[in-house]
């Protein structure tokens, strides 16, 4: 049976992280998942990520109880279900953090910071909580949907990052320490490069980790980047996975096809989908989602420019041409036979199957695609029976295709 031993360490450090948020030892800053966490950590905050809480609500399926509460308050059931489930959970005074980590509720923010590099909705979502907690809120608004990330565009973001400093110091009462910022960026870079190597182990003939595993093990790179804890965890995980490769131990005894997952996870169906693909001999080895926390442009020698460039250049913030180029490169690196697009009904910004891109990308790469409809948290938009039929049919067609057996992999 496939098992990643480092999962025990993962559970321990995630528990320590959440309990630290309730300790009261430091001021709390809320931050979007691909926001300037390094800056906030360097300023002396503990950092909390509401999107991580949204994923927990989705994975535990509690979101289905909470979304209607947000709808009652005027939030559309068709906007980001992270937003509606998180707001609904707050209004109902419920959170998985109570049962899992002993917290009385989500941590009260002293500052809320968001970055619209991923979507516009975070501004409204975080704005709700700024009003509820009567705390300061600050936003970073980078240029969107870029084919190329230019120096001029990066400079705009650098200025917005630097504008956050006096806001932070006024709340923490600590002077800004540039050297501390460099140190945090260095730790974040080291952790993110280890995370990248973890993901790349799935390019092997016997992949030791799947996309579905990645959605679990990505926890520290989201909530603990910029710390020694994250760096140490990914060093441990990488060592374990490389050991599995050396012993020829993959998560599938025999791989019939290699699949790329594009878009958000369907959090409430992670186990079901993982089992479905494995039962059909399909290894889901790569994704845009897990790669979203690979910030290989970080450079502690130039922390402002490098973090601004990295956060502005994430996949979700790129134009279609840039996205297709990145996907084509990943297809070659991971030996991809087919791509599954998750058309998430409430996450428009992270759904790339609506405007004909699958057909255009197939024309360039020859890689066939399947589109499944669903959502990150709201399972009303996911038909399990229909999705199983579509996925099984797609995988059977791939397994019988001569192209699958003849596809070449790009060595990185």
C-alpha positions as CSV (number, residue, x, y, z in Angstrom):
1,X,0.0,0.0,0.0
2,X,1.3,3.5,-0.9
3,X,2.3,5.4,2.1
4,X,4.4,8.5,2.7
5,X,6.1,8.2,6.1
6,X,6.7,12.0,6.3
7,X,3.0,12.5,6.7
8,X,3.4,12.0,10.5
9,X,5.8,14.9,10.6
10,X,3.5,17.0,8.4
11,X,0.6,16.6,10.8
12,X,2.8,17.5,13.8
13,X,4.2,20.7,12.3
14,X,0.8,21.8,10.9
15,X,-0.7,21.3,14.4
16,X,2.1,23.4,15.9
17,X,1.6,26.1,13.4
18,X,-2.2,26.5,14.0
19,X,-1.7,26.3,17.8
20,X,0.9,29.1,17.6
21,X,-1.8,31.3,16.1
22,X,-3.8,31.0,19.3
23,X,-0.9,31.6,21.6
24,X,-1.2,35.4,21.6
25,X,2.6,35.8,21.6
26,X,2.7,37.8,18.3
27,X,0.5,40.1,16.3
28,X,-1.5,38.3,13.6
29,X,-1.5,39.2,10.0
30,X,-3.9,37.6,7.5
31,X,-2.5,37.1,4.0
32,X,-3.6,35.7,0.7
33,X,-1.9,32.4,-0.1
34,X,0.4,34.0,-2.8
35,X,0.7,37.3,-1.0
36,X,3.8,38.9,0.6
37,X,4.1,36.5,3.5
38,X,7.9,37.0,3.7
39,X,7.4,40.7,4.3
40,X,4.8,40.1,7.0
41,X,7.0,37.5,8.8
42,X,10.0,39.8,8.6
43,X,7.9,42.6,10.2
44,X,7.2,40.3,13.2
45,X,3.8,38.9,12.5
46,X,2.4,35.4,12.8
47,X,0.7,34.9,9.4
48,X,-2.6,33.2,8.9
49,X,-4.0,32.2,5.4
50,X,-7.8,32.2,5.0
51,X,-7.5,30.2,1.8
52,X,-6.0,27.4,3.8
53,X,-9.0,27.5,6.0
54,X,-11.2,27.4,2.9
55,X,-9.5,24.3,1.8
56,X,-10.0,22.7,5.2
57,X,-13.7,23.6,5.0
58,X,-13.8,21.9,1.5
59,X,-11.9,18.8,2.5
60,X,-14.0,18.2,5.6
61,X,-17.1,18.9,3.5
62,X,-18.3,21.4,6.1
63,X,-18.4,24.0,3.4
64,X,-21.8,22.7,2.3
65,X,-23.3,23.7,5.7
66,X,-21.7,27.1,5.7
67,X,-22.2,28.4,2.1
68,X,-26.0,29.0,2.6
69,X,-25.3,31.2,5.5
70,X,-23.2,33.6,3.4
71,X,-25.8,33.5,0.7
72,X,-28.4,34.7,3.2
73,X,-26.1,37.8,3.8
74,X,-26.2,38.7,0.1
75,X,-23.2,36.8,-1.2
76,X,-23.9,34.9,-4.5
77,X,-23.7,31.2,-4.4
78,X,-21.7,31.5,-7.7
79,X,-18.8,33.4,-6.4
80,X,-15.6,31.8,-4.9
81,X,-16.7,29.1,-2.5
82,X,-13.6,29.7,-0.4
83,X,-15.2,33.1,0.2
84,X,-18.7,31.9,0.9
85,X,-17.7,28.9,3.0
86,X,-15.3,30.9,5.1
87,X,-17.7,33.8,5.7
88,X,-20.5,31.3,6.4
89,X,-18.4,29.4,8.9
90,X,-17.6,32.6,10.7
91,X,-21.2,33.6,10.9
92,X,-22.1,30.2,12.3
93,X,-19.1,30.4,14.7
94,X,-17.7,27.1,13.5
95,X,-14.3,26.0,12.2
96,X,-12.4,22.7,11.7
97,X,-9.7,24.4,13.8
98,X,-11.7,23.7,16.9
99,X,-11.9,19.9,16.5
100,X,-8.4,19.4,14.9
101,X,-6.3,21.9,16.8
102,X,-8.2,23.0,19.8
103,X,-8.6,26.7,18.7
104,X,-11.7,28.5,19.8
105,X,-12.1,30.0,16.4
106,X,-10.1,31.6,13.5
107,X,-7.4,33.9,14.8
108,X,-8.3,37.6,15.2
109,X,-6.3,39.7,12.8
110,X,-4.3,42.8,13.7
111,X,-3.7,43.4,10.0
112,X,-5.2,42.0,6.8
113,X,-3.2,42.0,3.6
114,X,-4.3,40.7,0.2
115,X,-2.8,40.4,-3.3
116,X,-5.1,40.4,-6.3
117,X,-2.5,38.5,-8.4
118,X,-4.7,35.5,-8.1
119,X,-8.2,37.0,-8.3
120,X,-10.2,40.1,-7.6
121,X,-12.5,38.3,-5.2
122,X,-10.0,38.2,-2.3
123,X,-10.5,42.0,-1.9
124,X,-14.2,41.5,-1.1
125,X,-13.6,38.4,1.0
126,X,-10.9,40.0,3.1
127,X,-12.9,43.3,3.2
128,X,-15.7,41.5,5.0
129,X,-13.4,40.4,7.8
130,X,-11.7,43.8,8.0
131,X,-15.2,45.3,8.7
132,X,-16.1,42.5,11.2
133,X,-12.9,42.8,13.2
134,X,-12.5,46.5,12.7
135,X,-8.8,46.1,11.7
136,X,-6.6,47.7,9.1
137,X,-6.6,46.2,5.6
138,X,-4.1,46.8,2.8
139,X,-4.1,45.5,-0.8
140,X,-1.5,44.9,-3.4
141,X,-2.9,45.3,-7.0
142,X,-0.4,44.1,-9.6
143,X,-1.0,44.2,-13.4
144,X,-3.0,41.1,-14.4
145,X,-2.9,38.4,-17.1
146,X,0.6,39.2,-18.3
147,X,2.3,37.5,-21.3
148,X,5.6,38.9,-20.1
149,X,6.5,40.4,-16.7
150,X,8.4,43.6,-17.4
151,X,10.6,45.6,-15.1
152,X,8.1,48.4,-15.1
153,X,5.3,46.1,-13.9
154,X,7.6,44.7,-11.2
155,X,8.4,48.2,-10.1
156,X,4.7,49.0,-9.5
157,X,4.5,46.0,-7.2
158,X,7.7,46.8,-5.4
159,X,6.3,50.2,-4.5
160,X,3.1,48.7,-3.1
161,X,5.2,46.2,-1.1
162,X,7.3,49.0,0.4
163,X,4.1,51.0,1.2
164,X,3.2,48.1,3.5
165,X,6.2,48.6,5.8
166,X,5.0,51.7,7.8
167,X,1.6,50.0,8.2
168,X,3.3,46.9,9.6
169,X,5.7,48.7,11.9
170,X,2.9,50.9,13.3
171,X,1.0,47.8,14.4
172,X,3.9,45.7,15.7
173,X,5.8,48.5,17.2
174,X,9.0,47.0,15.8
175,X,11.4,48.9,13.5
176,X,11.8,47.5,10.0
177,X,14.8,45.2,9.7
178,X,16.0,44.8,6.1
179,X,18.5,42.0,7.1
180,X,15.7,40.0,8.7
181,X,13.7,40.4,5.5
182,X,16.6,39.0,3.5
183,X,16.9,36.1,5.9
184,X,13.2,35.3,5.6
185,X,13.4,35.5,1.7
186,X,16.4,33.2,1.8
187,X,14.6,30.6,3.9
188,X,11.5,30.9,1.7
189,X,13.6,30.4,-1.4
190,X,15.4,27.3,0.0
191,X,12.0,25.8,1.0
192,X,10.4,26.5,-2.4
193,X,13.3,25.0,-4.3
194,X,13.0,21.9,-2.2
195,X,9.3,21.8,-2.8
196,X,10.0,22.1,-6.5
197,X,12.3,19.1,-6.3
198,X,9.7,17.2,-4.4
199,X,7.2,17.8,-7.2
200,X,9.8,16.8,-9.8
201,X,10.3,13.4,-8.3
202,X,6.9,12.5,-10.0
203,X,8.7,12.9,-13.4
204,X,10.4,9.5,-12.7
205,X,9.3,6.3,-14.3
206,X,8.1,5.2,-10.8
207,X,6.5,8.4,-9.5
208,X,6.5,8.3,-5.6
209,X,4.1,11.2,-5.2
210,X,0.9,12.1,-7.0
211,X,-0.9,15.4,-7.4
212,X,-3.4,14.3,-4.8
213,X,-0.6,13.7,-2.3
214,X,0.8,17.1,-3.2
215,X,-2.4,18.8,-2.2
216,X,-1.7,17.5,1.3
217,X,2.0,18.0,1.5
218,X,1.9,21.5,0.2
219,X,0.7,22.8,3.5
220,X,4.0,24.0,4.9
221,X,5.0,25.8,1.6
222,X,1.7,27.8,1.9
223,X,1.6,28.6,5.6
224,X,5.2,28.3,6.8
225,X,7.4,29.5,3.9
226,X,10.1,31.8,5.2
227,X,10.7,29.5,8.2
228,X,13.3,26.8,9.1
229,X,10.4,24.5,9.7
230,X,9.2,24.4,6.1
231,X,12.8,24.0,4.8
232,X,13.5,21.1,7.1
233,X,10.2,19.4,6.2
234,X,10.8,19.4,2.5
235,X,14.4,18.2,2.9
236,X,12.9,15.2,4.9
237,X,10.2,14.6,2.3
238,X,12.5,14.8,-0.6
239,X,15.0,12.4,0.9
240,X,12.1,9.9,1.5
241,X,10.8,10.2,-2.1
242,X,14.2,10.0,-3.7
243,X,14.7,6.8,-1.6
244,X,11.5,5.4,-3.1
245,X,12.7,6.1,-6.6
246,X,16.0,4.4,-6.0
247,X,14.1,1.3,-4.8
248,X,11.6,1.5,-7.7
249,X,8.7,2.1,-5.3
250,X,6.1,4.3,-7.0
251,X,2.5,5.0,-5.8
252,X,1.3,2.8,-8.7
253,X,2.6,-0.8,-9.3
254,X,2.1,-0.2,-13.1
255,X,1.5,3.1,-14.8
256,X,-0.7,2.9,-17.9
257,X,-0.9,6.7,-18.5
258,X,0.5,9.9,-17.0
259,X,-1.9,12.7,-16.3
260,X,-1.7,16.4,-15.7
261,X,-4.3,18.1,-13.5
262,X,-5.1,21.7,-14.5
263,X,-7.1,23.9,-12.1
264,X,-8.2,23.8,-8.5
265,X,-8.5,20.6,-6.5
266,X,-12.0,19.3,-5.7
267,X,-11.3,19.3,-2.0
268,X,-14.2,17.2,-0.9
269,X,-13.4,14.5,-3.4
270,X,-9.6,14.2,-3.2
271,X,-9.7,10.6,-1.9
272,X,-12.4,9.5,-4.3
273,X,-10.6,10.9,-7.3
274,X,-7.2,9.6,-6.2
275,X,-8.6,6.1,-5.9
276,X,-10.4,6.4,-9.3
277,X,-7.3,7.3,-11.2
278,X,-5.1,4.7,-9.5
279,X,-7.7,2.0,-10.1
280,X,-7.4,2.8,-13.8
281,X,-3.6,2.8,-13.8
282,X,-3.4,6.5,-14.3
283,X,-0.7,8.4,-12.4
284,X,-1.7,12.1,-11.9
285,X,1.9,13.3,-11.7
286,X,1.8,17.1,-12.1
287,X,-0.5,20.1,-11.8
288,X,-0.6,23.8,-12.2
289,X,-2.0,24.1,-8.6
290,X,0.9,22.5,-6.6
291,X,3.4,24.4,-8.8
292,X,1.8,27.7,-7.8
293,X,4.1,27.8,-4.7
294,X,7.4,27.4,-6.6
295,X,9.0,30.8,-6.4
296,X,12.4,30.0,-7.9
297,X,13.0,33.7,-8.7
298,X,13.4,34.6,-5.0
299,X,16.7,36.2,-4.3
300,X,17.7,37.4,-0.8
301,X,20.3,39.7,-2.4
302,X,17.4,41.6,-4.0
303,X,14.4,40.8,-1.8
304,X,12.0,43.5,-3.0
305,X,12.4,43.0,-6.7
306,X,12.7,39.3,-6.6
307,X,9.5,38.7,-4.5
308,X,7.6,41.2,-6.5
309,X,8.6,39.5,-9.8
310,X,7.8,36.0,-8.5
311,X,4.4,36.9,-7.1
312,X,3.4,38.8,-10.2
313,X,4.6,36.0,-12.5
314,X,2.5,33.1,-11.0
315,X,0.7,30.9,-13.5
316,X,-2.8,32.2,-12.7
317,X,-1.7,35.8,-13.4
318,X,-0.3,35.1,-16.9
319,X,-1.8,35.5,-20.3
320,X,-2.9,32.5,-22.4
321,X,0.2,32.4,-24.5
322,X,2.5,32.3,-21.4
323,X,0.2,29.7,-19.8
324,X,0.3,27.4,-22.8
325,X,4.1,27.7,-23.0
326,X,4.4,26.7,-19.4
327,X,2.0,23.8,-19.8
328,X,3.8,22.5,-22.9
329,X,7.1,22.5,-21.0
330,X,5.5,20.6,-18.1
331,X,4.0,18.1,-20.6
332,X,7.5,17.3,-21.9
333,X,9.2,17.2,-18.5
334,X,6.6,14.8,-16.9
335,X,5.9,12.7,-20.0
336,X,2.2,13.7,-19.9
337,X,-0.2,11.6,-21.9
338,X,-3.4,13.5,-21.1
339,X,-4.6,16.6,-19.3
340,X,-7.7,16.9,-17.1
341,X,-9.1,20.4,-16.8
342,X,-11.2,21.1,-13.7
343,X,-13.7,23.7,-14.8
344,X,-14.4,25.1,-11.3
345,X,-17.8,26.8,-11.3
346,X,-17.0,29.4,-8.6
347,X,-13.3,29.9,-9.4
348,X,-13.3,31.6,-12.7
349,X,-9.8,32.9,-12.4
350,X,-8.3,29.4,-12.1
351,X,-10.4,27.7,-14.7
352,X,-8.7,27.6,-18.1
353,X,-11.2,25.5,-20.1
354,X,-13.8,28.1,-20.8
355,X,-12.3,29.9,-23.8
356,X,-11.0,27.2,-26.1
357,X,-7.5,26.8,-24.7
358,X,-7.7,23.0,-24.4
359,X,-8.2,22.7,-28.2
360,X,-5.5,25.2,-29.0
361,X,-3.0,23.5,-26.6
362,X,-3.8,20.1,-28.1
363,X,-3.1,21.4,-31.6
364,X,0.4,22.5,-30.4
365,X,1.3,19.5,-28.2
366,X,-0.8,16.6,-29.4
367,X,-1.8,15.9,-25.7
368,X,-5.6,15.1,-25.5
369,X,-7.7,16.6,-22.8
370,X,-10.8,16.0,-20.7
371,X,-12.9,18.7,-19.0
372,X,-14.8,17.9,-15.8
373,X,-17.1,20.3,-14.1
374,X,-16.9,20.7,-10.3
375,X,-15.8,23.2,-7.7
376,X,-13.2,23.6,-5.0
377,X,-15.7,23.5,-2.1
378,X,-19.3,23.5,-3.4
379,X,-20.1,19.9,-4.2
380,X,-23.5,20.9,-5.7
381,X,-21.5,21.6,-8.9
382,X,-19.9,18.1,-9.0
383,X,-21.7,15.1,-10.5
384,X,-19.8,12.1,-9.2
385,X,-21.4,9.5,-11.4
386,X,-21.0,11.6,-14.6
387,X,-17.4,12.5,-13.7
388,X,-16.5,8.8,-13.1
389,X,-17.9,7.8,-16.4
390,X,-16.1,10.6,-18.3
391,X,-12.7,10.0,-16.5
392,X,-12.8,6.2,-17.0
393,X,-13.7,6.5,-20.7
394,X,-10.9,9.1,-21.2
395,X,-8.3,6.9,-19.4
396,X,-9.3,3.8,-21.4
397,X,-8.9,5.7,-24.6
398,X,-5.5,7.0,-23.5
399,X,-4.3,3.5,-22.5
400,X,-5.3,2.1,-26.0
401,X,-3.7,5.0,-27.9
402,X,-0.4,4.3,-29.7
403,X,0.6,7.9,-29.0
404,X,0.8,7.2,-25.2
405,X,3.4,4.5,-25.7
406,X,5.4,6.5,-28.1
407,X,5.4,9.9,-26.4
408,X,8.9,11.2,-25.5
409,X,9.8,12.9,-22.3
410,X,11.9,16.0,-22.0
411,X,14.9,15.5,-19.6
412,X,15.3,18.5,-17.3
